Structures are given as C-alpha cells and as structure tokens.
C-alpha cells in the first residue's frame, strides 16, 4: 500500500509538471482550429507543426477538447462515491472542543469521529487512505475555544487551513425551544460570493464535503463570504401550508471561517507546495481575494 501510494503520488506530480507544456500545446491547437474555421491561412509560427496539430484536433472529443489541470485531477473521481470524512481534533482536546467536534460530525453526512490519542499526522493520513476516506477534517483550539479548521482531501490534496472565530454551538444556547431538530440527511448548499478563482477553489473544496441531496431534503447549509470571512449557518425549513408558507429555523452551530493557507499536498506533507497564503503587508487592492 505504501509503494502504491508513492507511485500514485509520483504520477500526480508528473502530470502536474506537464501542465505548462500542455497549455502551450492547447493554445496552438486553438489558433489552428480558429484559422481553419474562418478560412484564413495557417499562422506562420504553426506551419512546421500544422500537420501534427491537425491530427491531434481530429482525435479530440468532448472530454479531451478542454484543457485540464491538477485541480481537475484532485476531484476527478468525486462523483463516483459519496464523501467519507474522518473527523478528529488536536491532541488532548478540551470538553468544549470535543463538543464542537460532535456537532461537526452531525453537519457532515457520513463523517466518522476518531479520537486523536497519541497518533501523529502521518499515521492518521495513512489510516484514512487505507480505509478509503475522501477527506480529513481536523479542528484545533486555543485556551478551550475552537480556533482552527483543516480540510485535507485524499489521496493527494489539496489542504485548506482556516481560522475560526465567533463560534456559537448548540450547546451554548440555553433555550432549546429556539433550536430546530438536527437532521442528518444530505443538505442543500448555498455558496455565496465566491466569485474569484481563489473563491471558486475554496467553494470547490467545501462543496465536496457533502453528498448530493435529494430534492425533498429540508436541510440548508450556507457558506456566505463577506470580506474574506466565510459565515457558516445551518437551517431547516418546512412548508406547513404548502409552497406559499415557508418557516425556517436555525439549528446551529454557527461560526466564521477565514482562509489563511492553501497547500497542494495532504496535511502531513511538509514539502507540499503552498498555492496561496495570507502574509504580512498583504492589505492592498492587488491581493487575491475570495470575491471580486
């Protein structure tokens, strides 16, 4: 299993290294195709290889006509099976962090909560791969308050690191009449204001934590981005008097996430390439945001 994982990882890195060459080839084929469709002469820089490019164009179909990247490879098989999430915490969790992990388990359908114990990251990731988990979600704390969330997609990444603020758990609300019943069916997702390439990347990571819902599911989960803070809200709704009468109730928990790092590998890899990270002196109009 270790040799197989290493081989697949090498293949993934090799495919990623070819992206630059494939993009150049893709642009050449598009230029040639445009010239042929418009009845114009073949561009001078393409005359020497026009025959091979035309042969490649003839072999293309709907799947191979578009340029693919390592991002497509990461979630290429996501539709084949429902997400299977391993949920754990940092070492020696407080009672509040353990409670938060229990509530997160109810949020993600198909999640399994595992006590961290003395396991190191390499052992956790290896065990998750061997048992066909698709993602690892790990929560951290500072002085008893949840302050970090790590989402690592298996088998090769990416890994997103979020800070957590303003956490309100179901356990914190004393008036139980205000809370709705926590359902465990697959929810409908609302992903709001992820309009940039980075935002689309983060939205893609979040949405693949949830299976496809049924049409009659009455559970809603919202990730709403505002100034790079992602508000998480969890609701259920009902139609007591038909489609014209809708009641909605928040069931919790609620919190805000802020992305501070995105890596291309899994969480145990120290050599994984940093795709994006928030750094000092980034408060400028040119920095990459989740929304335009």
C-alpha positions as CSV (number, residue, x, y, z in Angstrom):
1,X,0.0,0.0,0.0
2,X,2.9,2.4,0.8
3,X,4.5,1.7,-2.5
4,X,1.2,2.1,-4.4
5,X,0.6,5.5,-2.7
6,X,4.1,6.6,-3.5
7,X,3.7,5.6,-7.1
8,X,0.4,7.4,-7.5
9,X,1.9,10.5,-5.9
10,X,4.8,10.5,-8.4
11,X,2.3,10.1,-11.2
12,X,0.3,13.0,-9.9
13,X,3.4,15.3,-9.6
14,X,4.5,14.3,-13.1
15,X,1.1,15.2,-14.6
16,X,1.2,18.5,-12.7
17,X,4.7,19.2,-14.1
18,X,3.3,18.8,-17.7
19,X,0.7,21.5,-17.3
20,X,2.8,24.2,-18.7
21,X,3.7,22.2,-21.9
22,X,0.0,21.1,-22.3
23,X,-1.2,24.7,-22.0
24,X,1.2,25.8,-24.8
25,X,0.1,22.9,-27.0
26,X,-3.6,23.7,-26.2
27,X,-3.2,27.3,-27.3
28,X,-1.5,26.2,-30.6
29,X,-4.4,23.9,-31.4
30,X,-7.0,26.6,-30.7
31,X,-5.2,29.0,-33.0
32,X,-5.0,26.4,-35.8
33,X,-8.7,25.5,-35.3
34,X,-9.8,29.1,-35.4
35,X,-7.8,29.7,-38.6
36,X,-9.3,26.6,-40.3
37,X,-12.9,27.5,-39.3
38,X,-12.5,31.1,-40.6
39,X,-10.8,30.0,-43.8
40,X,-7.7,32.0,-43.0
41,X,-4.1,31.0,-43.7
42,X,-2.3,28.9,-41.1
43,X,-0.3,31.2,-38.8
44,X,3.4,31.3,-39.8
45,X,4.7,30.1,-36.4
46,X,2.5,26.9,-36.7
47,X,3.3,25.9,-40.3
48,X,6.0,23.5,-39.3
49,X,3.8,21.5,-36.9
50,X,0.4,22.1,-38.5
51,X,0.1,18.5,-39.7
52,X,0.6,17.0,-36.2
53,X,-1.7,19.6,-34.6
54,X,-4.4,18.9,-37.1
55,X,-4.1,15.2,-36.4
56,X,-4.5,15.8,-32.7
57,X,-7.5,18.0,-33.3
58,X,-9.2,15.2,-35.3
59,X,-8.7,12.9,-32.3
60,X,-10.3,15.2,-29.8
61,X,-13.8,14.6,-28.3
62,X,-15.9,16.5,-25.7
63,X,-13.8,15.3,-22.8
64,X,-10.4,15.9,-24.3
65,X,-11.1,19.2,-26.1
66,X,-10.8,21.2,-23.0
67,X,-7.6,21.9,-21.0
68,X,-7.4,20.1,-17.7
69,X,-5.3,20.9,-14.7
70,X,-4.2,19.3,-11.4
71,X,-7.3,20.8,-9.9
72,X,-9.4,18.6,-12.1
73,X,-7.4,15.5,-11.1
74,X,-7.9,16.2,-7.4
75,X,-11.7,15.8,-7.6
76,X,-11.9,13.7,-10.9
77,X,-13.5,10.7,-9.1
78,X,-15.6,12.7,-6.5
79,X,-18.8,11.8,-8.3
80,X,-18.2,8.0,-8.1
81,X,-18.8,7.7,-4.4
82,X,-20.3,9.8,-1.6
83,X,-17.8,11.7,0.6
84,X,-16.4,9.7,3.6
85,X,-14.9,12.1,6.2
86,X,-12.6,11.3,9.1
87,X,-13.1,13.9,11.8
88,X,-10.6,14.4,14.5
89,X,-9.1,17.0,16.9
90,X,-5.8,18.3,18.1
91,X,-4.2,16.3,20.9
92,X,-5.7,16.4,24.4
93,X,-8.9,18.3,23.4
94,X,-10.9,20.2,26.0
95,X,-14.5,19.4,26.7
96,X,-15.6,22.3,24.5
97,X,-13.6,21.3,21.5
98,X,-14.9,17.7,21.9
99,X,-18.4,19.1,21.9
100,X,-17.7,21.1,18.8
101,X,-16.3,18.0,17.1
102,X,-19.5,16.1,17.9
103,X,-21.6,18.9,16.4
104,X,-19.5,18.9,13.3
105,X,-20.0,15.2,12.9
106,X,-23.7,15.8,12.6
107,X,-23.1,18.5,9.9
108,X,-21.2,16.2,7.6
109,X,-23.2,13.2,6.4
110,X,-21.1,10.1,6.5
111,X,-18.5,11.6,8.9
112,X,-16.7,9.4,11.4
113,X,-15.2,11.0,14.5
114,X,-11.9,9.5,15.7
115,X,-10.2,10.2,19.0
116,X,-6.7,11.6,18.2
117,X,-4.9,10.0,21.1
118,X,-1.1,9.9,20.5
119,X,-1.3,9.5,16.8
120,X,0.9,11.7,14.6
121,X,-0.4,13.2,11.3
122,X,1.4,10.5,9.1
123,X,-0.5,7.7,10.9
124,X,-3.8,9.5,10.6
125,X,-3.4,10.2,6.9
126,X,-2.2,6.6,6.2
127,X,-5.1,5.1,8.1
128,X,-7.5,7.3,6.3
129,X,-6.1,6.4,2.9
130,X,-6.2,2.7,3.7
131,X,-9.8,2.9,4.7
132,X,-11.0,4.8,1.6
133,X,-11.7,8.1,3.4
134,X,-12.1,11.0,0.9
135,X,-11.3,13.9,3.3
136,X,-9.8,14.6,6.8
137,X,-11.3,17.4,8.9
138,X,-9.3,18.4,11.9
139,X,-10.2,21.1,14.5
140,X,-7.9,23.0,16.8
141,X,-8.3,25.2,19.8
142,X,-6.7,27.9,21.8
143,X,-7.5,28.1,25.5
144,X,-10.6,26.0,25.1
145,X,-12.0,27.9,22.2
146,X,-12.1,26.4,18.7
147,X,-9.8,28.5,16.5
148,X,-8.7,26.4,13.6
149,X,-10.2,24.0,10.9
150,X,-8.1,22.0,8.5
151,X,-9.7,20.2,5.5
152,X,-7.4,17.8,3.6
153,X,-8.6,16.0,0.5
154,X,-7.3,12.5,-0.1
155,X,-5.3,10.9,-1.6
156,X,-3.2,13.8,-2.8
157,X,-4.7,17.1,-1.6
158,X,-5.4,20.0,-1.6
159,X,-5.3,21.1,2.1
160,X,-7.1,24.2,3.2
161,X,-6.3,25.9,6.6
162,X,-8.9,28.1,8.1
163,X,-9.1,30.2,11.3
164,X,-12.4,30.0,13.3
165,X,-13.9,33.0,15.1
166,X,-17.3,33.8,16.7
167,X,-18.2,30.2,17.4
168,X,-21.7,29.6,18.9
169,X,-22.6,26.0,19.4
170,X,-25.9,24.4,20.0
171,X,-24.6,23.5,23.5
172,X,-24.3,27.3,24.2
173,X,-28.0,28.0,23.6
174,X,-30.0,27.5,26.8
175,X,-33.5,27.9,25.3
176,X,-33.9,24.7,23.5
177,X,-37.2,25.9,22.0
178,X,-35.2,28.2,19.8
179,X,-33.4,25.3,18.2
180,X,-34.6,23.1,15.4
181,X,-34.1,19.4,15.3
182,X,-30.7,18.4,13.9
183,X,-31.3,16.3,10.8
184,X,-28.6,14.1,9.3
185,X,-29.9,14.0,5.7
186,X,-27.8,15.4,2.9
187,X,-28.3,19.2,2.9
188,X,-28.8,21.7,0.1
189,X,-25.8,24.0,-0.1
190,X,-25.7,27.8,-0.6
191,X,-22.3,29.1,-1.6
192,X,-22.5,32.8,-1.8
193,X,-20.0,35.4,-3.1
194,X,-17.1,33.1,-4.2
195,X,-16.5,34.9,-7.5
196,X,-12.7,34.9,-8.0
197,X,-10.5,32.0,-9.0
198,X,-9.4,31.6,-5.4
199,X,-13.0,31.8,-4.2
200,X,-14.0,29.1,-6.7
201,X,-11.2,26.9,-5.5
202,X,-12.3,27.2,-1.9
203,X,-16.0,26.7,-2.8
204,X,-15.0,23.5,-4.6
205,X,-13.2,22.2,-1.5
206,X,-16.2,22.9,0.7
207,X,-18.9,21.5,-1.6
208,X,-17.2,18.2,-2.0
209,X,-17.5,17.5,1.7
210,X,-21.3,16.9,1.2
211,X,-23.1,14.3,-0.9
212,X,-25.7,15.1,-3.5
213,X,-29.0,16.0,-1.7
214,X,-32.4,14.7,-2.5
215,X,-35.0,17.2,-3.9
216,X,-37.2,16.9,-0.8
217,X,-34.4,17.5,1.7
218,X,-35.4,20.3,4.1
219,X,-31.9,21.0,5.4
220,X,-29.9,24.0,4.3
221,X,-26.2,24.8,4.9
222,X,-24.8,28.2,3.9
223,X,-21.3,29.4,3.3
224,X,-21.5,33.1,2.7
225,X,-18.4,35.0,2.0
226,X,-18.1,38.7,3.1
227,X,-14.7,40.4,3.0
228,X,-12.9,37.0,3.1
229,X,-14.8,35.9,6.2
230,X,-17.0,32.8,5.4
231,X,-20.1,32.7,7.6
232,X,-21.3,29.2,8.3
233,X,-25.1,28.8,9.0
234,X,-27.2,25.7,9.4
235,X,-31.0,25.8,8.9
236,X,-34.0,23.6,8.4
237,X,-37.2,24.7,6.7
238,X,-40.8,23.5,6.4
239,X,-43.9,24.2,4.4
240,X,-46.8,23.9,6.9
241,X,-49.4,25.3,4.5
242,X,-47.9,24.5,1.1
243,X,-45.4,26.3,-1.1
244,X,-46.7,29.8,-0.2
245,X,-45.9,29.2,3.5
246,X,-42.3,28.6,4.5
247,X,-40.9,28.5,8.0
248,X,-37.1,28.5,8.6
249,X,-35.3,27.8,11.8
250,X,-31.6,27.9,12.6
251,X,-30.3,24.7,14.2
252,X,-26.6,25.6,14.7
253,X,-23.8,25.7,15.2
254,X,-22.6,28.9,13.7
255,X,-19.1,30.3,13.2
256,X,-16.9,32.3,10.8
257,X,-14.0,30.9,8.8
258,X,-11.1,32.7,7.3
259,X,-8.7,31.0,4.9
260,X,-5.1,31.6,5.7
261,X,-3.3,28.9,3.7
262,X,-3.9,26.6,0.8
263,X,-1.5,23.7,0.0
264,X,-1.4,21.3,-2.9
265,X,-0.5,18.3,-0.9
266,X,-2.0,16.5,2.1
267,X,-1.8,17.8,5.7
268,X,1.2,15.6,6.8
269,X,3.4,16.7,3.9
270,X,6.0,19.4,4.9
271,X,7.2,19.7,1.3
272,X,3.8,20.4,-0.2
273,X,3.7,23.4,-2.4
274,X,1.9,26.5,-1.0
275,X,-0.7,27.5,-3.5
276,X,-1.8,30.6,-1.6
277,X,-1.1,32.0,1.8
278,X,-2.0,35.2,3.7
279,X,1.1,37.1,4.6
280,X,2.1,40.4,6.3
281,X,1.6,43.5,4.3
282,X,-1.0,41.9,2.0
283,X,-3.6,44.6,2.8
284,X,-3.6,46.1,-0.6
285,X,-6.0,46.3,-3.5
286,X,-4.0,43.8,-5.6
287,X,-4.1,40.8,-3.2
288,X,-6.1,37.8,-4.3
289,X,-9.5,37.6,-2.5
290,X,-12.3,35.1,-2.4
291,X,-14.7,37.6,-4.1
292,X,-14.1,40.4,-6.5
